[in-house]
Amino acid sequence: MNNPSFDISVNILNEILKVHRRDIQSDKSDMHSHELELIRSVQIPRIQHFVEAGKPIEFVLPAFPAKSPNPGKVIGRLPDLAERLSLQSLDKLCADIQRFYTPGAHLTICSDGRVFGDVIGVDDNDISQYQAVIGRLIAQKHADHLRLYNLEDCTRFNAPSRDFDTLRQLMIDNHADSLFAIKSTLMKSDEGVALYRAISRFMFEDGLTPDYSGSRTALQRKAKLMAVEVIQRSWAWGDLLAKEFPHAIRLSIHPQAPSSLKIGIHMMPTHDCWITPWHGVAVETGGRVVLMSRKNAQLCGARLVMQDGQPSHYVMAASQVDELTPAIVQWQGAHA
């Protein structure tokens, strides 16, 4: 039997899957049919909820927290070309859906910078400045499908919106499990262990700044502890968002299992399935723009481009990447 709402929902999911972020260990060929069917079984009924009601598709994406504190990864504290292109990509996803589904779609960027800024060593003032620029970019680019949502926008907490420490504690008290319970849950599955290791690596890399004077071993121990706390905060934020946006299609900037309610997406090309605009720089090469760490861009001989007096991105010839790949691998191995 012909089911127009089902067909439209399939087409909407197909648009999302065009930017699907899969684990770097996954098969590089086309998605396996069983994986696709599992994603469809989870997501199509959720999408169909909006289609049958004739309402815009509602997306939620925890993202755009603040720039990494490690200058080896990024070129500044404020959004640059990496964020600009990523915002355009998200707005385009919604616009592409509207081409065949008239109610269209809108996407709420739920910044998690405020959620764990104190853990990762990013000041609330830096987070506020970063968010202000993201808001201006959305307005300047007329990205009408996008809006911002921060911890201070949550009205369920009876606390001053600028008392960030209190807001964080209220979120933990009301939406988080204990650190011990989080660590136990992570260790029970391959996906959990992979997440724990990936976030630990992020914490280690972010802490390996030029002014760090301690040992690598001590930093690794600290990174593992911080990783559990970051995941605790992230999951608490996810639980809060599930209550604030109960029917929204949950997108993620990390790879997700096919059975997950979340769908991992890319916002721009990258060779690393975990790198993000706020953990890397935009590099224009060979007619396209990709994400990589600032250190790798510099190893490849990339040239820094300024825009409006601010560092924006790097430019290099495509051949430079191939020529200096051994140097990148050597540096990455030394910092693993």
LINSUL-V980403 format. One record per residue. N is the residue number from 1. RES is the residue in three letters. PHI is phi in whole degrees, 0 to 359 (* if undefined). PSI is psi in whole degrees, 0 to 359 (999 if undefined). BURIAL is I if it has 9 or more other C-alpha atoms within 8 Angstrom, else O. Layout:
<<N	RES	PHI	PSI	BURIAL> <N	RES	PHI	PSI	BURIAL>>
//
This chain:
<<1	MET	*	138	O> <2	ASN	291	129	O> <3	ASN	229	92	O> <4	PRO	303	320	O> <5	SER	294	325	I> <6	PHE	293	315	I> <7	ASP	298	317	O> <8	ILE	296	319	I> <9	SER	298	321	I> <10	VAL	297	316	I> <11	ASN	296	322	O> <12	ILE	296	315	I> <13	LEU	298	322	I> <14	ASN	298	324	O> <15	GLU	296	319	I> <16	ILE	295	319	I> <17	LEU	291	345	O> <18	LYS	295	335	O> <19	VAL	243	26	I> <20	HIS	297	132	I> <21	ARG	259	114	I> <22	ARG	251	162	I> <23	ASP	297	142	O> <24	ILE	299	338	O> <25	GLN	277	351	O> <26	SER	291	159	O> <27	ASP	304	131	O> <28	LYS	282	347	O> <29	SER	285	184	O> <30	ASP	304	152	O> <31	MET	302	136	O> <32	HIS	296	146	O> <33	SER	299	323	O> <34	HIS	292	326	O> <35	GLU	292	316	I> <36	LEU	296	318	I> <37	GLU	295	324	O> <38	LEU	293	317	I> <39	ILE	299	316	I> <40	ARG	298	319	I> <41	SER	296	330	O> <42	VAL	276	315	I> <43	GLN	269	326	I> <44	ILE	298	316	I> <45	PRO	300	325	O> <46	ARG	290	319	I> <47	ILE	293	320	I> <48	GLN	297	333	I> <49	HIS	304	318	O> <50	PHE	284	318	I> <51	VAL	297	314	I> <52	GLU	294	334	O> <53	ALA	272	355	O> <54	GLY	68	29	O> <55	LYS	254	157	I> <56	PRO	300	144	I> <57	ILE	292	132	I> <58	GLU	254	115	I> <59	PHE	255	145	I> <60	VAL	233	131	I> <61	LEU	225	106	I> <62	PRO	291	117	I> <63	ALA	188	178	I> <64	PHE	52	61	I> <65	PRO	283	301	I> <66	ALA	179	166	I> <67	LYS	289	146	I> <68	SER	303	143	I> <69	PRO	285	356	I> <70	ASN	268	114	I> <71	PRO	292	349	I> <72	GLY	285	346	I> <73	LYS	257	320	I> <74	VAL	233	169	I> <75	ILE	253	4	I> <76	GLY	179	186	O> <77	ARG	263	347	I> <78	LEU	251	159	I> <79	PRO	303	146	I> <80	ASP	226	205	I> <81	LEU	300	328	I> <82	ALA	300	315	I> <83	GLU	291	319	I> <84	ARG	300	314	I> <85	LEU	292	324	I> <86	SER	293	319	I> <87	LEU	297	319	I> <88	GLN	299	320	I> <89	SER	296	317	I> <90	LEU	294	318	I> <91	ASP	295	323	I> <92	LYS	295	322	O> <93	LEU	304	314	I> <94	CYS	293	319	I> <95	ALA	295	322	I> <96	ASP	295	323	I> <97	ILE	294	322	I> <98	GLN	292	341	I> <99	ARG	298	328	O> <100	PHE	238	355	O> <101	TYR	231	100	O> <102	THR	307	318	O> <103	PRO	299	339	I> <104	GLY	76	208	I> <105	ALA	206	153	I> <106	HIS	225	153	I> <107	LEU	231	126	I> <108	THR	261	117	I> <109	ILE	276	111	I> <110	CYS	261	92	I> <111	SER	294	127	I> <112	ASP	259	13	I> <113	GLY	299	316	I> <114	ARG	294	333	I> <115	VAL	294	316	I> <116	PHE	227	24	I> <117	GLY	302	322	I> <118	ASP	291	335	I> <119	VAL	282	317	I> <120	ILE	271	0	I> <121	GLY	82	30	O> <122	VAL	250	124	I> <123	ASP	292	146	O> <124	ASP	299	329	I> <125	ASN	295	320	O> <126	ASP	296	320	I> <127	ILE	297	317	I> <128	SER	298	317	O> <129	GLN	295	318	I> <130	TYR	299	313	I> <131	GLN	296	323	I> <132	ALA	298	319	O> <133	VAL	290	320	I> <134	ILE	302	316	I> <135	GLY	300	319	I> <136	ARG	293	321	O> <137	LEU	298	318	I> <138	ILE	299	318	I> <139	ALA	291	317	I> <140	GLN	293	323	O> <141	LYS	274	1	O> <142	HIS	52	42	O> <143	ALA	280	74	I> <144	ASP	292	345	O> <145	HIS	274	354	I> <146	LEU	250	148	I> <147	ARG	212	159	I> <148	LEU	256	146	I> <149	TYR	217	126	I> <150	ASN	240	170	I> <151	LEU	305	322	I> <152	GLU	289	350	I> <153	ASP	275	351	O> <154	CYS	284	123	O> <155	THR	267	358	O> <156	ARG	283	347	O> <157	PHE	261	130	O> <158	ASN	272	76	O> <159	ALA	209	154	O> <160	PRO	302	137	O> <161	SER	293	344	O> <162	ARG	257	3	O> <163	ASP	271	79	O> <164	PHE	294	323	I> <165	ASP	298	318	O> <166	THR	294	319	O> <167	LEU	298	318	I> <168	ARG	298	316	I> <169	GLN	294	321	O> <170	LEU	297	321	I> <171	MET	297	315	I> <172	ILE	296	315	I> <173	ASP	298	325	O> <174	ASN	262	342	O> <175	HIS	226	0	I> <176	ALA	245	147	I> <177	ASP	275	169	I> <178	SER	292	159	O> <179	LEU	299	323	I> <180	PHE	297	316	O> <181	ALA	294	322	O> <182	ILE	298	312	I> <183	LYS	298	319	I> <184	SER	297	319	O> <185	THR	296	317	I> <186	LEU	299	319	I> <187	MET	284	354	I> <188	LYS	273	351	O> <189	SER	218	155	O> <190	ASP	298	321	O> <191	GLU	296	320	O> <192	GLY	294	317	I> <193	VAL	296	319	I> <194	ALA	297	318	O> <195	LEU	296	314	I> <196	TYR	301	316	I> <197	ARG	292	319	O> <198	ALA	295	315	I> <199	ILE	291	324	I> <200	SER	299	318	I> <201	ARG	297	317	I> <202	PHE	301	314	O> <203	MET	296	321	I> <204	PHE	296	313	I> <205	GLU	295	319	I> <206	ASP	295	327	I> <207	GLY	278	346	I> <208	LEU	275	62	I> <209	THR	270	165	I> <210	PRO	301	332	O> <211	ASP	267	5	O> <212	TYR	285	128	O> <213	SER	245	358	O> <214	GLY	278	185	O> <215	SER	275	157	O> <216	ARG	295	324	O> <217	THR	297	317	O> <218	ALA	295	321	O> <219	LEU	292	323	I> <220	GLN	296	318	I> <221	ARG	298	316	O> <222	LYS	295	320	I> <223	ALA	298	322	I> <224	LYS	293	321	I> <225	LEU	292	317	O> <226	MET	296	325	I> <227	ALA	300	317	I> <228	VAL	296	321	I> <229	GLU	291	321	I> <230	VAL	297	316	I> <231	ILE	295	321	I> <232	GLN	302	312	I> <233	ARG	295	318	I> <234	SER	298	316	I> <235	TRP	291	324	I> <236	ALA	296	317	I> <237	TRP	299	319	I> <238	GLY	297	320	O> <239	ASP	293	320	I> <240	LEU	297	316	I> <241	LEU	294	326	I> <242	ALA	298	329	I> <243	LYS	277	326	O> <244	GLU	285	324	O> <245	PHE	232	70	O> <246	PRO	297	332	O> <247	HIS	254	357	O> <248	ALA	294	148	I> <249	ILE	281	118	I> <250	ARG	272	115	I> <251	LEU	262	161	I> <252	SER	216	150	I> <253	ILE	268	5	I> <254	HIS	246	153	I> <255	PRO	300	145	I> <256	GLN	229	152	I> <257	ALA	294	148	O> <258	PRO	303	331	I> <259	SER	277	355	O> <260	SER	287	152	I> <261	LEU	291	341	O> <262	LYS	267	150	I> <263	ILE	239	120	I> <264	GLY	285	135	I> <265	ILE	228	153	I> <266	HIS	264	145	I> <267	MET	255	344	I> <268	MET	196	161	I> <269	PRO	299	145	O> <270	THR	202	151	I> <271	HIS	272	352	O> <272	ASP	240	122	O> <273	CYS	289	354	I> <274	TRP	252	345	O> <275	ILE	288	147	I> <276	THR	229	168	O> <277	PRO	301	333	I> <278	TRP	266	2	I> <279	HIS	240	15	I> <280	GLY	201	189	I> <281	VAL	232	155	I> <282	ALA	276	131	I> <283	VAL	234	118	I> <284	GLU	274	119	I> <285	THR	207	133	I> <286	GLY	59	35	O> <287	GLY	80	9	O> <288	ARG	218	170	O> <289	VAL	241	129	I> <290	VAL	235	162	I> <291	LEU	264	138	I> <292	MET	205	171	I> <293	SER	289	155	I> <294	ARG	301	320	I> <295	LYS	300	316	O> <296	ASN	293	321	I> <297	ALA	299	318	I> <298	GLN	291	323	I> <299	LEU	298	331	I> <300	CYS	275	2	I> <301	GLY	77	23	O> <302	ALA	291	151	I> <303	ARG	258	130	O> <304	LEU	286	136	I> <305	VAL	247	131	I> <306	MET	260	148	I> <307	GLN	218	125	O> <308	ASP	54	38	O> <309	GLY	78	5	O> <310	GLN	239	145	O> <311	PRO	297	131	I> <312	SER	247	307	I> <313	HIS	192	184	I> <314	TYR	241	156	I> <315	VAL	229	137	I> <316	MET	202	161	I> <317	ALA	286	147	I> <318	ALA	301	326	O> <319	SER	295	335	O> <320	GLN	294	329	I> <321	VAL	295	313	I> <322	ASP	294	322	O> <323	GLU	294	325	O> <324	LEU	251	13	I> <325	THR	304	317	I> <326	PRO	303	323	O> <327	ALA	293	322	O> <328	ILE	295	313	I> <329	VAL	299	318	O> <330	GLN	297	316	O> <331	TRP	296	316	O> <332	GLN	297	322	O> <333	GLY	294	324	O> <334	ALA	290	338	O> <335	HIS	250	14	O> <336	ALA	286	999	O>>
//
